[in-house]
Amino acid sequence: MDWEEFRQWSEKAANWGADYRASLRDRPVRAKMAPGEISAHIADSPPLTGEAMGDIFKDFEDILVPGMTHWQHPRFFAYFPANAAPVSVVAEYLVSAIAAQCMLWQTSPSATELETKVVDWLRQALGLPETFTGVIQDSASTATLAAVLVMRERALDWQGNKSGLATSKAVRVYSTDQVHTSIDRAIWIAGIGDENLVRIPSGGPSKAMDAKALAAAIERDRAAGLLPAGVIACVGGTSVGACDDIAAVVEVAHAHGLYVHVDAAWAGSAMICPEFRALWQGVEQADSIVFNPHKWLGAQFDCSVQFVREPEALVRTLAIQPEYLRTHGHDGIINYSEWSVPLGRRFRALKLWFLLRYHGLEGLRTMIRNHVSWSRNLAKRLAAEPDFEIVTEPFLSLFSFDHKAPAGVGQEEHTQRLLNAINNDGRIYLTQTRVSGRLVIRFQAGQFEATEADVDTAFDVIVEIARSLSGA
Ligand SMILES: Cc1ncc(COP(=O)(O)O)c(C=O)c1O
C-alpha cells in the first residue's frame, strides 16, 4: 500500500468509525447470528495474490459487521462495560500508525515517561497515597497473575522461579467465592494449584470476606506446615458487586505477613468520585491494586492499571536482563516490561492522556455519578412493578433482579426465557448470574454514551417483555 492509498483508506476508516458510532442506537445491541454463519462466508484458504482494498472493505462491512455485538452501544447493559470514549479511539489511531513496541525506556522514551505520569495522575484521581506507583498492564488477569507471582516468590524467599515448586511447602492464597475467575487462572498458571486457593466464607449484603475466618484459616494452614502467601480481595465482584472490607482483610493479612492484592477491575473507576471511596476504605494499606480504565472509565480496550507499594518486588519477580535488553549509560530508567509478564508492550498511556485531558476528572465523574443514579432509579422502578424482585441491591451501578414465573412454569425456565426474549428483541442487552444457586438477571449502567432515556428504555423493554411472557 503506498502512502496516498494509506491516507485514503485511513480517512475512509475514520469516517466509517464516526458513522458507525453515530448509528449504534439504530442497531440491535447483540449480534443476531447462529454459530458458523459468519465463517461460512469466509474463504477456507488465504489468497495467493493480493486483492483490491475495496473488496476487502466491502466484505468487512457486509460479512463481519452484522456479526458484531456492539459494546459501544448506549444500551449495552450486559457484563461490565468496555468503554472506548471517542477521544481514546483517536489516540489509538495514532498509536496504531506509529506502531511502536514500548517494552523498554529506549524503545520509546515518550511511552515510558508518559506512562509514569498518567499512572500517577490516576493514582491521584483515585485518592491513593504517594506510596503507590504503578504500571499499565494489558488486562486485570495479567495484573493479578503478576501479583500472585509476587506472593509466591515472597513466600518462597524468592526461590520459586529458580527451583520450582516441586519440593516447597504448598503455597496458600485466600479469597472468597465472589472473586473473578482470573484469580483461579492466576493460581493455576503460577503453579500454586486450585486446591491451594482457599475460599474464605463471605456474608452480609456486601458478600464480604469473614476476616475472623481468614485469620483462622491462615493459622490452621501454618500449623499444618503449609505456606500462607497472600490474600486476594475484591471491590465490585463480577457477579453482583461483592465488596470485601479491605481494612479488615489487610489487618489480618499483614499481621500474618501476607501480601494483599485488591481486584477492583470494574469498580476502581468509580473511585475518582470521592463519595464512593468509603467502599474500599483501607485500600491504601494494600500491596497491589488493579483497576481497568478500559472498563468504566473510557480508555479503549486494553488498558489495566496495577498500583503497587513495592515495585521492587514486582521487578524482582519478573525482570530478566539478557544483554540484548540492556540500556547502557542511563541509570535510574524504568523498563516497564520488567513489571509485567509479556515482554512486548503497546503504547497504552496515550489514550489515557487524551481521555483525561479531554474530559477532565469532573467530566468523567459526572458520567459515573449519572450511571449510578440511573441504575438505582431503575432498581426502584422495577421493585415497584408487580412480580419483579430486586435480588441484590445496587452496588454502584450493578444490581440483579428476577420476575415471578407464571403458574405452571418453572422459575429458572421463566427467568432464562425472559432474558432470551429481551436479548433477541435487540433494544437492550443484559446477562445473567447466579446468586446462592438461583439464576437471576444482571443489570449495569456504564456505557460511555448512555443517557437517562436509554435506561428508561431498559425499563420499558424489561417490563413489556416480562408482561407479554406472563400473558398480562
Ligand atoms: C472483577 C473483575 N476482575 C477481573 C476481570 C478480568 O478483567 P480482564 O478482562 O481485564 O482480564 C473482570 C472482567 O470482567 C472483572 O469483572
The ligand as an ORCA input file, in Angstrom:
! r2SCAN-3c Opt
* xyz 0 1
  C     -13.865     -8.004     38.924
  C     -13.126     -8.422     37.684
  N     -11.831     -8.758     37.771
  C     -11.126     -9.133     36.691
  C     -11.701     -9.180     35.444
  C     -10.865     -9.602     34.268
  O     -10.562     -8.475     33.521
  P      -9.630     -8.555     32.222
  O     -10.533     -8.892     31.092
  O      -9.040     -7.182     32.118
  O      -8.604     -9.596     32.461
  C     -13.045     -8.855     35.294
  C     -13.689     -8.886     33.973
  O     -14.836     -8.558     33.805
  C     -13.770     -8.451     36.444
  O     -15.059     -8.145     36.361
*
